[in-house]
């Protein structure tokens, strides 16, 4: 059957038409005609079944257009992790505080107490600034915030799509006190790397962060394992 030709249909002793091919196929779908009804091309005397004129007696239905996948909604609660520095980060300022005060006192208790108070002010600010370090994650990436005063505060980080991997730097004291330096590296530039020393439970932190990274990228390569840097 040619698309531009017209055809007569004979059914129940009557002739219908003429119709174009597209009309006949529509009538077949609607059940008004069957493939066993007679058909004749306009201007011809040769009749045959509709089945003999169409290219197939049972056209394969076209599959429906695929439904676009909705982007995965990231639950902010699942991507909310935070890590602070371990108590080992405060050892150095406390030792400096003690030795500065003791060195000036020369054994005099009064001078020692005065020096302890005097040096306590800058050392306290040092300790407070250490407490302000926070390594955290959200649905966008992994971040490091720091700074005690408004003019010293800042945040730097990496988007999940730019993160290469998160690793910990192993050492004897890190292993002993479970306090590690954690580093998150950029896929392309080393200068964009972020790191926080003395991270409390740092090994577990990088397992969790890498797990979120894999989840964000849709990776299912098994359970995340710690990577040593």
Secondary structure as UniProt FT lines:
FT   TURN            3..4
FT   STRAND          6..11
FT   TURN            12..13
FT   STRAND          14..20
FT   HELIX           21..30
FT   TURN            35..36
FT   STRAND          38..41
FT   TURN            42..43
FT   STRAND          47..49
FT   HELIX           50..53
FT   TURN            76..79
FT   STRAND          81..83
FT   HELIX           87..90
FT   HELIX           91..105
FT   TURN            106..107
FT   HELIX           109..131
FT   STRAND          134..137
FT   STRAND          141..146
FT   TURN            150..152
FT   STRAND          154..159
FT   HELIX           160..162
FT   STRAND          163..169
FT   HELIX           172..177
FT   STRAND          179..186
FT   HELIX           190..192
FT   STRAND          194..200
FT   HELIX           202..216
FT   TURN            217..218
//
